[in-house]
Amino acid sequence: MVLYPLLFLFVVGFLLVIFLFAPFRIRFLAESKDLEIRGEVDLTLLWDAVGFRFNLVEGFFGVYFFRFCIFEGSMVSKGKKVKRRGGRKKFSFRLEYLVPFFRFVHSLFRSFSVERFYLNLRFGLGDAYDTGIVCGSMYPLLYPFNVFRNVRVRIIPVFDARVVEGRFDFCVGNRVFRFISPVFRLLSELGLKERLVGRVKNVF
C-alpha cells in the first residue's frame, strides 16, 4: 500500500519537472499583401506538442495538438457585461512600486532568447525622393542586425508606387523555471511574500 503514494508523488514530481523545464515559444507574425492583412500570435508548449494560435485580425483562436487543430473559438464576447458588486479591496499603487516593477519586467525580458527575427518589407511613398530618404535612413539602423545568425532584415524600396507590404516574423523562447526568481524577488520587494507564506501556512 505504501507503493501507491510513492508512485503518485513520483508522477507529480515528474510532471512538475517537465512543466518547469520544458521550453515554450511565443511567435508574432504579421503579413500584408494585396490589401490583405494577417496578424497572429502563437504560443507553443512542451516542445511544440501543444499550441495556441490567436488570430488578431479575424478575432478567433485555435488550440493545436501536434499541429492539428482540435478546437476553435471566438475571442469576441457577445454576452452583456455584468457589473460586479461588493467588497473586493482595490490594490493601491504606490510610487515605490515602480522600481521593483521595472526591475521585474527587465528580468523577464532578459530571460527570453530570440530564436528568429525576420523582416521582409516592400516600401514606397509614391515619390522616388521621399522613398530614398526614408529607406536610406532605415538601412543603417536595421541592416547591421543581419550579422546575427537568427536575424534577417530586408527592405526593398519601391520608387514608383505607394505601397507598404511584407512579412514580419518574430519568435522568442523561454522556460518556466526562469520566472521563479524574478517573481519571488518582486513579491519580496513589494512586501507580499510574507502574506503569501502566511496564507499557505494557514491552509495547511
C-alpha positions in Angstrom: 0.0 0.0 0.0 2.9 2.3 0.5 3.8 2.0 -3.1 0.8 3.9 -4.4 1.6 7.2 -2.5 5.2 7.0 -3.6 4.1 6.4 -7.2 1.8 9.3 -7.0 4.5 11.6 -5.7 6.9 10.4 -8.4 4.3 11.2 -11.1 3.5 14.6 -9.7 7.2 15.4 -9.4 7.9 14.2 -12.9 5.1 16.3 -14.3 6.3 19.3 -12.3 9.9 19.0 -13.6 8.5 18.8 -17.2 6.4 21.9 -16.6 9.3 23.9 -15.2 12.0 22.9 -17.7 10.1 22.3 -20.9 10.6 25.1 -23.4 7.8 27.3 -24.7 7.8 29.7 -27.6 5.9 32.9 -28.4 5.7 33.8 -32.1 4.4 37.1 -33.5 3.5 37.0 -37.2 2.3 39.9 -39.3 1.9 39.9 -43.1 0.4 42.4 -45.6 0.0 41.6 -49.3 -2.5 42.7 -51.9 -4.6 44.7 -49.3 -4.9 41.6 -47.1 -3.6 41.9 -43.6 -2.7 38.9 -41.4 -1.8 39.1 -37.7 -1.2 36.1 -35.4 0.3 35.3 -32.0 1.3 31.7 -31.4 2.1 30.1 -28.1 3.6 26.6 -28.2 4.4 24.4 -25.2 6.1 21.1 -24.4 8.4 21.0 -27.4 5.7 22.3 -29.7 3.3 19.5 -28.8 0.6 21.9 -27.6 -0.1 25.2 -29.3 -2.5 28.1 -29.1 -3.0 30.4 -32.0 -4.7 33.8 -31.7 -5.8 35.5 -34.9 -5.8 39.2 -34.1 -7.4 40.3 -37.4 -10.4 37.9 -37.6 -10.8 37.6 -33.8 -10.6 33.8 -33.2 -8.3 31.4 -31.6 -7.4 27.8 -32.0 -5.9 25.0 -29.9 -3.5 22.6 -31.6 -2.1 19.3 -30.6 1.0 18.2 -32.6 0.0 20.9 -35.2 -3.5 19.5 -35.6 -6.4 21.9 -34.7 -8.6 20.3 -32.1 -10.6 23.4 -31.1 -11.5 26.8 -32.5 -13.4 29.6 -30.8 -14.0 33.3 -31.0 -12.2 35.9 -28.9 -15.1 38.4 -29.2 -17.6 38.0 -26.3 -21.1 38.5 -27.4 -22.7 38.5 -24.0 -23.5 41.5 -21.9 -21.1 42.6 -19.3 -22.3 42.0 -15.7 -21.3 44.6 -13.2 -19.9 43.1 -10.0 -20.9 44.5 -6.7 -19.3 44.0 -3.5 -16.4 44.2 -1.5 -13.1 43.3 -3.0 -10.3 45.5 -1.9 -8.7 47.5 -4.6 -4.9 47.3 -5.0 -3.4 50.7 -4.1 -0.5 51.5 -6.3 2.4 53.5 -4.8 5.4 55.2 -6.4 7.8 53.0 -4.5 6.4 50.1 -6.5 7.8 51.5 -9.8 11.4 50.5 -9.3 10.6 46.8 -8.3 8.1 46.5 -11.1 10.5 47.8 -13.8 13.3 45.6 -12.4 10.8 42.6 -12.7 10.0 43.5 -16.3 13.7 43.8 -17.1 14.4 40.4 -15.6 11.6 38.8 -17.6 12.8 40.3 -20.9 16.4 39.2 -20.2 15.2 35.6 -19.6 13.8 35.3 -23.1 16.0 34.3 -26.0 15.4 35.5 -29.6 15.1 32.5 -31.8 14.0 34.2 -35.0 13.7 37.8 -36.3 12.6 38.1 -39.9 11.5 41.3 -41.7 10.9 41.5 -45.4 9.4 44.8 -46.4 8.5 46.4 -49.7 8.1 50.1 -49.0 7.2 53.1 -51.2 5.8 56.5 -50.7 4.8 57.3 -54.3 7.7 59.7 -54.7 11.2 58.5 -55.5 13.0 61.2 -53.5 11.0 60.7 -50.3 11.2 56.9 -50.6 15.0 57.1 -51.0 15.4 59.4 -48.0 13.3 57.2 -45.7 14.8 53.9 -46.8 18.3 55.4 -46.7 17.7 56.4 -43.0 16.4 52.9 -42.1 19.3 50.9 -43.7 22.0 52.0 -41.2 19.6 51.2 -38.3 18.3 47.8 -39.4 20.9 46.1 -41.7 23.7 45.7 -39.1 21.5 43.2 -37.3 21.9 40.8 -40.2 25.3 39.8 -38.7 23.4 37.7 -36.1 22.6 34.1 -37.1 18.8 34.2 -36.4 18.1 37.7 -37.7 17.2 38.5 -41.3 16.2 42.1 -42.3 15.4 43.1 -45.9 13.9 46.3 -47.1 13.0 46.7 -50.8 12.3 50.3 -51.9 9.5 50.9 -54.5 10.1 54.2 -56.1 7.1 54.4 -58.5 4.2 53.4 -56.2 2.7 54.0 -52.8 3.0 50.6 -51.1 3.7 49.1 -47.7 3.6 45.3 -47.7 5.8 42.5 -46.4 6.2 39.9 -43.7 7.3 40.2 -40.1 8.1 37.0 -38.1 9.4 37.3 -34.6 9.9 34.3 -32.2 11.2 34.1 -28.7 11.7 31.2 -26.3 11.9 30.6 -22.6 11.4 28.1 -19.8 9.0 28.5 -16.8 11.7 28.0 -14.1 13.4 31.2 -15.2 10.3 33.1 -13.9 10.6 31.8 -10.3 13.4 34.1 -9.2 12.0 37.3 -10.6 8.6 36.6 -9.2 9.8 35.9 -5.7 12.1 38.9 -5.8 9.1 41.1 -6.8 6.9 39.7 -4.1 9.6 40.2 -1.5 10.3 43.8 -2.6 6.5 44.6 -2.5 6.1 43.1 0.9 3.7 40.4 -0.4 5.9 37.4 0.2 5.2 37.2 4.0 1.5 37.5 3.4 1.6 34.7 0.8 3.6 32.4 3.1 1.2 33.2 6.0 -1.8 32.2 3.9 -0.2 29.0 2.8 0.6 28.1 6.4 -3.0 28.8 7.4 -4.3 26.5 4.7 -2.0 23.6 5.7 
